[in-house]
């Protein structure tokens, strides 16, 4: 029995299976994403989705789907599922008998006396999907027909039938190559066994994506089918279909499939699911190592990269990848800031916290490696530039005030992680001194001074040694209220926002904190009582009149709720870290309950991974992207913290 599996009664229930999605990624930056029965419900679904630097650097859906048809005695049984207006056609889910995921996803179909197994994976180092079909049972001659559905468009767009598409194809070994539009690379469709290709070019109109409809977006697409492949199968015979951006040697496809399976971490328990998921966010390409913030629609975000980096790498003892990401990102620093979104000619530097999280990530790497002089030699110049830019002032009115605190704010722009904007206005306008920014600022200076003292960098020490005491004094005077027992969320001039939000958590969790243990304990109690849920930390207390407990609907509705009560799992990492610091080993049972509360999510929404957000109101329904880097990272970090405190005497 597999750790993750579904039975026949679940698999033939469309309402059940269409809310469960599977994600596969590789280190080349490509991914495949669909529902567990292969029915695409999002424009972000597809079997081969690749980054296209030739266009916009974004992800592009090339192979949207692949219909399988079993033919026996001239009778055709289509195993695929697709939604059109008012109807699902074909309805191949009725033939599914089993679904499980160990190393890779596997589906079992039964059509009369035919039993067919389908397994899917992505090649680790190249932009290629491999699908293996094995005929487990058959009592008469069996033909397998494979019909590819093509999109050739950005993941945020939709394909429409048009006269500009290039319908030409070229025969290659056991397959064809084609590209629908100028500028794209060729897509190579091949099979491990000799087959017959029948060109029957056709557009399939108005394919529906029900999740896009729920989200208020356009939800109809036209997909192009160039033709189909046919081949005979014998009992116990396996064949491999592949789609990739380069031609491959077809006689080695079966061996390649087997070797790729051996490289996978089995999803045979909760922890291995998290580790497997963690590795899916890492991309190594063009001598850069980067982290994708989430799937299926996020790209590389600097803030998310630095917050998730320690958990994704150091928590599974992968210091090499941690350093590779730090080195890659270090090259993008400009005027003390990192491009939070985009890169190349169109970077977006609108993040006041990303540079401070960068220093925090270096701090975690330092704690892990213990290499004082090496880390100072490699990263001190970048750390100096960040601290210097914040002290002297940089873009978006980011600057240190006379009292030592950091002020940041620019009209119409949300610079903190609570960055939703509606009609040109931030939903949570936090212009001024934000509590987590100043906690991170204090921690960054203290950590930098710590290493500088270790390596005797007197120049840096003399420049910064007087500031921490001043910052700590101002921080407590500015943000703390003794009667309330917690920290203000942000302060601008005489105005103080006393909304109970999770941002004060970082003042309790960071290694260097400007507040006392007594205040940390008070902060944690407020967070525990008003914000903590079984799926993470609410972004706003339900006691607040602006609280929104459900995050659903169109873009505006979701943005209005995104940081106004929606639950964020990644914040648990800092809650747990702070809680352990105050309560020590006695907190282990409580923390383990938090950690294992996500085990049920291994078979919900994104299978084997954790969704981006959850509703603030019970039952805390999952939403947003199906797999989010910092959520996986912080759960792995929590597990590491549990192990650490268990070993303490």
PyMOL commands that set and color helices and strands:
alter all, ss='L'
color gray80, all
select helices_A, chain A and resi 8-11+14-17+92-95+210-214+250-262+270-279+302-316+319-330+354-369+372-392+395-397+435-455+458-464+467-479+502-509+517-530+555-562+569-596+599-603+629-647
alter helices_A, ss='H'
color red, helices_A
select strands_A, chain A and resi 4-6+21-25+31-35+46-51+59-72+75-78+81-84+87-91+96-101+105-111+114-122+128-137+142-154+170-172+175-178+187-191+196-208+220-233+238-244+282-285+288-291+294-295+399-400+406-407+421-422+425-426+433-434+480-481+486-487+490-492+495-497+532-533+536-538+567-568+613-614+622-623+627-628
alter strands_A, ss='S'
color yellow, strands_A
deselect
rebuild
show_as cartoon
